[in-house]
Amino acid sequence: MDWEFYERGEAGDAYAASQSRIIIEGDHTISPFEIFVREVLQNSLDAALSQAKVKVRFKLHTIRNPGPKQNFLNAIGWPALKERVAAANRIRLNRQEPPEFGNPETLAGTGIQVLEISEIGTIGLVGPEAVRSEQDERRLPGESPKAYIALTRDDARREKQGLGSGGTYGLGKAVLWSASQIQTVVFFSRLANSPDETTHRAAAQARLGPHFLNNHPYRGLGYGGDKRDGWCRPIRNEKAQELATKLMINRRADASETGTTIIIPFWNQPDSDVDDVVPTHVLLARYAARFFWPAIVDGRLEVIAESDTGSVEEADDHLPHYQPFIDLYQRMKQGTRGPQDALPEKIRMVVPQGPPPRTDSETKTFIHANMCDVTKEGEVREDFKCKVACIRGQGMVVGYAKMTGNTLVKPFVGLALGGRAGDVSNAGVRGDVLLGFSEYVTHTKWDEKSASLRHWPDARPAIRELLKQLRDYFERNSRVEQPETTSDLSPLEEGLRFPGIGPDGPPPPPPDGKPQLHLQYFRRAENQYNFEIRTRIKANSKPISLDLWVEAGLETGSASKGDRFLLENIRTIPTNLKTDQLTNRKFRITIPTLGSETQVKIVGTTQKIIPEVFAVSEGLFKATIVKPNELEEASHETIGEDSYA
């Protein structure tokens, strides 16, 4: 594979190639790994061939043997790419900034980590290889989308509306590059249709930083392919299949194997929402089920993930977590109603003309809403109670939203089926477009304040009214009826009885004799937080560990573990306790068996933060007791409420 990097002007230019990656990472409502899986599968479903079932397989490779390793490196053009990566890192070091990419001298050491994403049942990288005039930018009716250019050449090209999808940003594919230590992705595809005799295409793109080579300045954006014609066009047909062989992927020899294989070399796994060590292939299947169970149960999508040791995990294995939603969804599709189901409702909505500069006419469609009361303990996971799965398009769960405000409600699970998920007519496609415009970059919820709606102001009132009607529906059907007031004051009198020694004796001890944590203080200091906690350990108690951490407070969503404040200056009494800084930014203090009853005191601070950031930051102090035989962190056993500073 050849590589082409364009020269940079002496005065420099904008480093736009990495901006979409930064935008994707800026949303903390779901983890980067969840975003990665959802964007990959959404792109696959949007490119589905007619009503064909899309099959996606994630496969991890660790290439260790010298022969296959050298073939792989030659296939991706590593000799040329390696010096570019080194040059981009040098620029960062010269600026006294940390290197943005892996060290090319050590990356290909003992083994090369690769993630292969292979899809079948999609259109593949169809469309022209170049856009040579302004007129060519327009997609004519019946014309194939410019899928090849959108995925392998441009950074934020939007082709999804032409496929009937609600995607509006064109930034989601950035997750592919962010998952490579050298921000490089290789593509191999069998095309569903082509105006010439092209059946296969292979290409690559690198999103490096600006750099110098032989004292010539270059841009960070590089294209991999066949440079014989003076520019890097895609490698075609037999040569593309030969490249696939060197990459150790399926050559797609059969005409039925249309679709695209994505290779992410030097795999850099995104952060997940779990602190425990969960195998990568299990997380891939888990997140696929979390956000695409509607498409899976409808038979539109199949997802399999395989580890580098051959272990296989299917998304179907994780569907039981979402069974209450799935059962309700299937009853809605069949037009039946369970004993605990509310009366379903079609909430009407009007899609105004647009979005500009398009002039699609005003369209009437609806969102199909329904809910089911939860009557049995343990019937639904706690994090899904009183949540509504918002679904649109080909079967993607946009998010699990709380739509009942502060109203007291009975436990339930709900569904809001929008776009094609609720309206199978052509109007449903227009509904997808409107809902897509109401979503943020990472498609986590519907919101009238979405940035995309600034180009379509007539749509804001439609989204506002839609969300109001959805909230009214779920509040109306789940509201707890308040009993009429009486003159009986005994409940109030019962509430005024304070615990104490009294005739009933002292309050009962903590369960299992577990030590209790007491927060003495957590307060702001000069550009950092100070804290002190205490606990009393009984003589000859079994060893325990205390995990401490400080979360970052966010106005919306929840912070990831990467946002936690680093702790330092940890001091303990007794002074000989073992302390460890964990990789998830928690701090662990291990308390051994003590010969006598001892009060343990722990004081410390967070790392100092620059004043401008600290002035607008909010910290939440948390701590938990972990016994040696507890394999998972009992994060719900934190001391009291979150402590705010």
C-alpha positions in Angstrom: 0.0 0.0 0.0 1.3 3.5 -1.0 0.8 6.5 1.2 0.2 10.1 0.2 0.5 13.1 2.6 0.0 16.6 1.2 2.5 19.4 1.9 1.5 22.0 4.4 1.9 25.7 3.7 4.8 27.5 5.3 2.3 29.5 7.4 0.7 26.3 8.6 -3.0 25.2 8.4 -5.7 24.0 10.6 -5.4 20.5 12.1 -9.0 19.5 11.4 -8.5 15.8 11.1 -8.6 15.1 14.8 -11.5 17.5 15.7 -14.3 15.0 15.1 -12.5 12.6 17.5 -12.4 15.3 20.2 -16.1 16.0 19.7 -17.0 12.3 20.0 -15.0 12.0 23.2 -16.8 15.1 24.7 -20.0 13.3 25.6 -20.0 11.7 29.0 -23.5 10.3 29.1 -22.3 7.0 27.7 -18.7 5.6 27.6 -16.4 5.9 24.6 -16.5 2.1 24.0 -20.4 2.2 23.9 -20.2 5.1 21.4 -17.7 3.0 19.3 -19.9 0.0 19.1 -23.1 2.0 18.4 -21.5 4.1 15.7 -20.1 1.0 13.9 -23.4 -0.9 14.0 -25.5 2.1 13.1 -23.3 2.7 10.0 -23.7 -0.9 9.0 -27.5 -0.9 9.4 -27.8 2.4 7.4 -25.9 0.8 4.5 -28.1 -2.4 4.5 -28.9 -4.0 1.2 -32.7 -3.6 0.8 -34.3 -5.9 3.4 -31.1 -8.1 3.8 -30.0 -9.2 7.2 -26.8 -7.4 8.2 -24.2 -9.7 9.8 -21.4 -8.0 11.7 -18.4 -9.8 13.2 -15.9 -8.3 15.4 -12.7 -10.3 15.6 -9.5 -9.5 17.7 -6.2 -10.6 16.3 -2.8 -10.6 18.0 -0.2 -11.2 15.2 2.9 -12.6 16.7 4.5 -14.9 14.2 7.3 -13.1 12.2 6.0 -14.1 8.7 2.4 -13.0 9.1 3.5 -10.0 11.0 5.8 -8.8 8.3 3.1 -9.5 5.6 0.6 -7.4 7.6 3.1 -4.5 8.1 4.0 -4.5 4.4 0.3 -4.6 3.5 -0.5 -1.4 5.5 2.6 0.3 4.1 4.3 0.4 7.5 7.8 1.5 6.4 6.4 4.8 5.0 3.7 5.2 7.7 6.2 4.5 10.5 8.4 7.5 9.8 5.3 9.7 9.5 4.0 8.7 13.0 7.5 9.3 14.4 7.6 12.7 12.8 4.2 13.7 14.2 5.3 12.6 17.7 8.5 14.7 17.3 6.4 17.8 16.7 4.5 17.3 19.9 7.7 16.7 21.9 9.3 19.8 20.4 6.2 21.7 21.6 6.7 20.1 25.1 3.4 18.3 24.7 2.9 14.5 25.2 3.1 12.4 22.1 -0.4 11.8 20.6 0.4 8.4 19.0 2.1 5.2 19.9 5.9 4.8 19.7 6.5 3.3 16.2 9.7 1.7 17.4 7.9 -0.5 19.9 4.4 -0.8 18.5 5.2 -3.8 16.4 7.3 -5.5 19.1 6.0 -8.8 20.6 2.6 -8.7 18.8 0.3 -6.5 16.8 -3.1 -6.0 18.3 -5.7 -5.7 15.5 -9.5 -5.3 15.5 -11.3 -6.6 12.4 -14.9 -5.5 11.8 -16.5 -7.4 9.0 -20.0 -6.8 7.7 -22.1 -8.8 5.1 -25.4 -7.7 3.6 -24.5 -4.0 3.0 -23.8 -2.0 -0.1 -20.0 -1.8 0.4 -17.9 1.2 -0.6 -19.9 2.2 -3.6 -19.8 5.5 -5.5 -17.3 7.5 -7.4 -13.6 7.6 -6.4 -13.3 11.3 -6.9 -15.5 14.4 -7.1 -14.1 16.5 -9.9 -16.7 19.3 -10.1 -19.1 21.2 -7.9 -22.0 19.6 -9.8 -20.7 16.1 -8.8 -21.3 16.9 -5.2 -25.1 16.7 -5.8 -26.6 13.2 -5.5 -29.2 12.6 -8.2 -32.3 10.5 -7.6 -31.5 6.8 -7.9 -27.7 7.4 -7.7 -25.6 5.4 -5.4 -24.4 7.3 -2.3 -20.8 8.4 -2.2 -19.9 5.8 0.4 -16.3 5.3 -0.6 -15.5 9.0 -0.4 -17.5 9.6 2.8 -15.7 6.8 4.7 -12.2 6.7 3.3 -11.5 10.3 2.1 -13.6 12.9 3.8 -13.7 13.7 7.5 -17.3 14.7 8.2 -19.2 14.0 5.0 -22.9 13.3 5.5 -24.3 10.7 3.2 -26.9 9.1 5.6 -29.9 11.3 4.6 -29.6 9.9 1.1 -29.9 6.4 2.7 -33.0 7.4 4.6 -31.2 7.7 7.9 -31.4 10.4 10.5 -27.7 10.9 10.9 -26.8 14.6 10.6 -23.2 15.1 11.7 -21.0 12.7 9.7 -18.7 12.5 12.7 -19.5 9.1 14.1 -17.0 7.3 11.9 -14.2 9.1 13.9 -14.5 6.4 16.5 -12.6 4.1 14.2 -9.5 6.3 14.1 -9.6 7.1 17.8 -9.3 3.3 18.5 -6.0 3.0 16.7 -2.7 4.0 18.5 -1.6 5.5 15.2 -5.1 6.8 14.2 -5.0 4.7 11.0 -7.8 2.6 9.5 -7.7 0.2 6.5 -10.8 -0.7 4.5 -11.5 -3.6 2.1 -14.9 -3.9 0.4 -16.9 -5.9 -2.1 -19.3 -3.5 -3.9 -23.0 -4.3 -4.4 -23.0 -2.3 -7.7 -20.5 -0.4 -9.8 -20.8 1.5 -13.1 -17.6 -0.1 -14.3 -16.0 -3.5 -13.7 -14.8 -2.7 -10.2 -15.9 -5.4 -7.8 -13.4 -4.8 -4.9 -11.8 -1.8 -3.4 -9.2 -1.3 -0.7 -8.0 2.0 0.8 -6.7 3.5 4.1 -6.6 6.8 5.9 -4.3 8.1 8.6 -5.2 11.0 10.8 -1.8 12.1 12.2 -0.6 15.5 13.3 1.2 18.0 11.1 4.9 17.0 10.8 8.2 17.6 8.9 9.9 15.0 6.7 13.3 15.9 5.2 12.6 19.4 6.5 9.4 19.7 4.3 6.2 20.5 6.2 3.3 18.1 5.7 -0.3 17.9 6.7 -1.4 15.2 9.2 -4.1 13.7 6.9 -2.8 10.8 4.8 -4.4 8.5 2.3 -3.3 4.9 1.6 -3.9 3.1 -1.7 -2.5 2.9 -5.3 -0.4 5.9 -6.2 0.5 4.8 -9.8 -1.8 7.5 -11.3 -0.2 10.3 -9.3 -2.6 10.2 -6.4 -3.8 7.6 -4.0 -6.8 6.0 -5.6 -8.2 2.8 -4.1 -6.6 -0.6 -4.8 -9.0 -2.5 -7.0 -10.2 -6.0 -7.8 -7.5 -8.8 -7.7 -4.8 -6.5 -6.1 -7.3 -5.6 -3.4 -8.0 -9.3 -2.8 -4.3 -9.9 -2.6 -4.0 -7.2 0.0 -6.9 -8.9 2.0 -4.9 -12.1 2.0 -1.9 -10.3 3.5 -4.2 -8.7 6.1 -5.5 -12.2 6.9 -9.1 -11.3 6.2 -11.8 -12.9 3.9 -11.1 -12.1 0.2 -14.9 -11.9 -0.4 -14.7 -14.1 -3.4 -18.4 -14.9 -3.6 -20.8 -12.3 -5.1 -23.1 -12.7 -2.1 -20.4 -11.3 0.3 -21.0 -7.6 -0.4 -20.0 -5.3 2.4 -16.9 -3.8 4.0 -14.2 -5.1 6.3 -12.6 -2.5 8.5 -9.1 -3.1 10.0 -8.0 -1.1 13.0 -4.2 -1.7 13.4 -2.6 -1.3 16.8 -5.9 -1.5 18.5 -6.4 0.9 21.4 -9.5 -0.1 23.3 -11.8 2.8 24.3 -12.7 3.3 27.9 -15.8 1.3 29.0 -18.4 1.8 31.7 -17.0 -1.0 33.9 -14.2 -1.0 36.3 -13.8 -4.7 36.4 -11.7 -6.6 33.8 -14.2 -7.8 31.2 -12.9 -9.4 28.0 -13.1 -7.1 25.0 -15.2 -9.5 22.9 -17.8 -9.7 25.7 -18.1 -6.0 25.9 -18.5 -5.7 22.2 -21.5 -8.2 22.3 -22.9 -6.6 25.4 -23.0 -3.1 23.9 -24.4 -4.4 20.7 -27.3 -5.9 22.6 -27.8 -2.7 24.7 -28.3 -0.4 21.8 -29.5 -2.7 19.0 -31.8 -5.3 20.6 -34.8 -4.1 18.4 -32.9 -4.8 15.2 -31.6 -8.1 16.5 -35.0 -9.5 17.6 -36.5 -8.2 14.3 -34.0 -10.3 12.4 -32.3 -7.2 10.8 -29.0 -7.6 12.6 -26.7 -10.3 13.8 -23.6 -9.5 15.9 -20.8 -11.9 16.9 -17.6 -11.0 18.7 -14.5 -13.3 18.8 -11.4 -13.0 21.0 -7.9 -13.6 19.8 -8.0 -17.0 21.4 -11.2 -18.1 19.5 -13.8 -17.5 22.2 -17.1 -16.4 20.7 -19.7 -14.1 22.2 -23.0 -13.4 20.5 -25.1 -10.3 21.1 -28.1 -12.7 21.5 -26.5 -14.0 24.8 -27.1 -10.6 26.4 -30.7 -10.1 25.3 -32.1 -11.4 28.6 -31.0 -8.2 30.3 -33.5 -6.3 28.2 -36.3 -8.9 28.2 -39.0 -6.6 29.8 -38.4 -4.1 26.9 -38.3 -6.9 24.3 -41.5 -8.5 25.6 -43.3 -5.2 25.4 -41.8 -4.4 22.0 -43.0 -7.7 20.6 -46.5 -7.3 22.0 -46.7 -3.9 20.3 -45.5 -5.3 17.0 -48.2 -8.1 17.3 -50.9 -5.7 18.3 -51.6 -7.5 21.6 -51.7 -6.2 25.2 -50.5 -7.7 28.4 -52.3 -7.5 31.8 -49.9 -4.8 33.1 -49.7 -2.9 29.8 -51.1 0.6 29.5 -53.2 1.5 26.5 -50.7 2.2 23.7 -50.9 5.6 22.0 -49.9 7.1 18.7 -48.5 10.6 19.5 -48.9 12.7 16.4 -46.1 14.9 15.2 -45.6 17.1 12.2 -42.3 17.2 10.4 -42.0 20.8 9.0 -40.7 21.6 5.5 -36.9 21.0 5.3 -34.3 20.6 6.6 -32.8 23.6 4.8 -31.6 23.8 2.1 -33.8 20.9 1.2 -37.4 21.6 0.6 -39.1 18.3 1.4 -42.7 19.0 2.1 -44.4 19.0 5.5 -45.2 15.5 6.6 -47.4 14.0 9.3 -46.2 11.0 11.2 -46.3 9.7 14.8 -44.4 8.1 17.7 -45.8 4.9 19.1 -45.7 4.9 22.9 -46.4 2.2 25.4 -45.5 1.1 28.9 -45.8 -1.9 31.2 -46.1 -1.8 35.0 -43.4 -3.7 36.9 -45.1 -5.7 39.7 -42.6 -8.3 40.8 -39.4 -7.6 42.8 -36.3 -8.3 40.6 -38.4 -8.4 37.4 -36.4 -5.5 36.0 -32.9 -4.2 36.6 -32.9 -1.2 38.9 -31.2 1.0 36.3 -34.1 0.3 33.9 -37.0 1.0 36.2 -39.1 4.0 35.1 -37.0 4.3 32.0 -38.2 4.6 28.4 -36.2 3.0 25.5 -36.3 5.6 22.7 -36.0 3.8 19.4 -35.8 5.0 15.8 -34.5 4.0 12.4 -33.6 0.4 11.6 -33.8 -0.6 15.3 -31.4 1.6 17.3 -32.0 2.5 20.9 -31.2 6.2 21.1 -31.2 6.0 24.9 -32.9 4.9 28.0 -34.6 8.1 29.1 -36.4 9.2 32.3 -39.5 10.9 31.0 -41.6 11.4 34.1 -40.0 14.5 35.6 -40.3 14.6 39.4 -43.7 13.1 39.5 -44.2 10.1 41.9 -44.7 7.1 39.7 -45.1 3.4 39.9 -42.2 1.2 38.6 -42.5 0.6 34.8 -40.6 0.1 31.6 -41.6 2.1 28.5 -41.1 2.3 24.8 -41.1 5.3 22.4 -40.9 4.0 18.8 -40.2 6.9 16.4 -39.3 7.2 12.7 -39.4 3.9 10.8 -39.4 2.0 14.1 -43.0 3.3 14.7 -44.3 4.3 11.3 -43.4 1.9 8.5 -44.8 4.2 5.8 -42.6 6.7 3.9 -43.5 9.3 6.5 -41.5 7.3 9.0 -38.3 8.2 7.1 -39.1 11.8 7.5 -39.6 11.2 11.2 -36.2 9.6 11.4 -34.7 12.8 9.8 -36.4 15.0 12.3 -35.5 12.9 15.3 -31.9 12.6 14.0 -31.6 16.4 13.9 -32.8 16.5 17.6 -29.9 14.3 18.7 -26.5 15.2 19.8 -23.3 13.9 18.1 -23.4 10.7 20.0 -27.2 10.2 19.6 -28.0 9.8 23.3 -31.3 11.5 23.5 -33.9 13.6 21.7 -33.7 17.3 22.7 -35.0 20.5 21.2 -31.7 22.2 22.1 -29.7 20.0 19.7 -27.1 22.0 17.8 -28.3 20.6 14.4 -31.7 22.2 14.9 -30.2 25.7 14.6 -30.3 25.1 10.8 -33.9 24.0 11.0 -35.6 26.4 13.5 -39.1 25.4 12.5 -38.4 21.9 13.9 -37.7 23.1 17.4 -41.4 23.6 18.3 -42.2 20.2 16.9 -39.6 18.4 19.1 -40.7 20.5 22.1 -44.3 19.5 21.7 -43.4 15.9 21.0 -41.4 15.6 24.2 -44.2 17.2 26.2 -46.7 14.7 24.9 -44.4 11.8 25.6 -43.9 13.0 29.2 -47.6 13.5 29.6 -48.3 10.0 28.4 -45.8 8.2 30.7 -46.7 10.4 33.7 -50.5 9.9 33.2 -50.1 6.1 33.0 -47.7 5.6 35.8 -48.8 8.2 38.3 -49.3 7.0 41.9 -52.7 8.0 43.1 -52.5 9.9 46.4 -55.0 8.8 49.1 -57.4 11.3 50.5 -56.2 13.1 53.7 -57.8 12.0 57.0 -57.6 13.3 60.6 -55.5 10.3 61.7 -52.1 11.8 62.9 -50.6 8.5 64.0 -48.1 8.3 61.0 -46.9 11.7 61.9 -46.5 10.8 65.5 -44.6 7.7 64.5 -42.2 9.8 62.4 -41.5 12.1 65.4 -40.1 9.2 67.5 -36.3 9.7 67.6 -34.0 6.7 68.0 -32.1 6.4 71.2 -31.4 4.2 74.2 -35.0 4.4 75.5 -37.0 1.4 76.5 -36.0 -0.5 73.3 -32.3 -0.4 74.0 -29.5 0.9 71.7 -29.9 0.8 67.9 -28.8 -2.5 66.3 -25.1 -2.9 65.1 -24.2 -2.6 61.4 -25.0 -5.8 59.5 -22.3 -8.5 59.5 -20.2 -6.4 61.8 -18.9 -4.4 58.9 -17.0 -1.3 59.9 -18.7 2.1 59.3 -17.0 4.9 57.4 -17.3 8.5 58.8 -16.5 11.5 56.7 -14.9 14.1 58.9 -14.7 16.8 56.2 -14.4 17.2 52.4 -13.7 20.9 51.5 -12.2 23.1 49.0 -8.7 24.4 49.5 -6.3 26.3 47.2 -6.9 24.7 43.8 -7.6 21.3 45.4 -9.9 19.4 47.7 -8.9 18.2 51.2 -10.6 15.3 53.0 -10.5 13.1 56.1 -12.3 9.9 56.8 -12.3 7.6 59.9 -13.3 4.1 60.7 -13.1 1.9 63.8 -11.6 -1.6 63.3 -12.3 -4.3 65.9 -9.5 -6.4 67.2 -8.6 -9.5 65.2 -11.0 -8.5 62.3 -10.4 -10.0 58.9 -8.3 -7.8 56.5 -10.2 -5.2 54.5 -9.5 -2.6 51.9 -10.9 1.0 51.7 -11.3 2.4 48.2 -11.4 6.2 47.9 -12.1 8.4 44.9 -13.4 11.8 44.0 -15.9 12.0 41.1 -16.3 15.0 38.9 -19.8 16.5 39.2 -21.5 17.2 35.9 -24.7 19.1 35.2 -26.0 16.4 32.8 -25.1 12.7 32.4 -22.5 10.9 34.6 -18.8 11.3 34.6 -16.5 8.5 33.4 -13.7 7.1 35.5 -11.2 9.1 33.4 -12.7 12.3 34.8 -12.0 11.4 38.5 -9.7 13.7 40.4 -6.3 12.1 41.1 -5.6 11.7 44.8 -2.2 12.4 46.5 -0.6 13.2 49.8 -2.4 10.2 51.4 -1.5 9.8 55.1 -2.8 7.2 57.4 -2.9 6.5 61.1 -1.6 3.8 61.8 1.2 4.9 59.5 2.3 1.5 58.1 -0.9 0.8 56.1 -0.4 -0.3 52.5 -1.6 2.3 49.9 -2.0 1.8 46.2 -3.0 4.0 43.3 -5.4 2.0 41.1 -5.6 2.4 37.3 -9.2 3.6 37.5 -8.1 6.6 39.6 -9.2 5.1 42.8 -6.9 4.9 45.8 -6.8 1.7 47.9 -5.7 1.5 51.6 -5.3 -2.1 52.9 -6.0 -2.6 56.6 -4.5 -5.9 57.9 -5.8 -7.8 61.0 -5.0 -5.6 64.0 -4.3 -7.0 67.5 -6.4 -4.4 69.3 -9.4 -2.2 68.5 -8.1 0.7 66.5 -9.5 3.9 65.0 -8.1 4.3 61.5 -7.7 7.8 60.1 -7.0 8.7 56.5 -6.3 12.2 55.2 -5.3 13.4 51.8 -5.9 15.8 48.9 -6.7 15.8 45.3 -4.1 16.8 42.8 -3.9 20.5 42.2 -6.0 21.9 39.3 -5.4 25.0 37.3 -7.4 27.9 39.0 -9.6 28.6 35.9 -10.8 25.0 35.8 -11.0 24.5 39.6 -13.2 27.6 39.9 -16.0 25.9 37.9 -15.4 22.3 39.1 -17.4 20.3 41.5 -16.1 17.2 43.4 -18.0 14.3 44.9 -16.1 12.3 47.5 -16.8 8.6 47.6 -15.5 5.6 49.6 -16.3 2.0 49.9 -15.1 -1.0 52.0 -13.9 -4.0 49.9 -13.4 -7.4 51.5 -10.7 -9.7 50.0 -13.3 -12.2 48.9 -15.3 -9.6 47.0 -14.3 -9.8 43.4 -16.4 -6.8 42.2 -16.3 -3.3 43.7 -19.4 -2.7 45.8 -19.6 0.9 44.6 -23.2 1.2 46.0 -21.9 0.9 49.5 -20.5 4.4 49.6 -20.5 6.5 52.8 -23.8 8.3 53.2 -24.8 10.5 50.4 -22.3 12.0 47.9 -20.3 14.7 49.6 -20.3 17.9 47.5 -17.7 20.7 47.8 
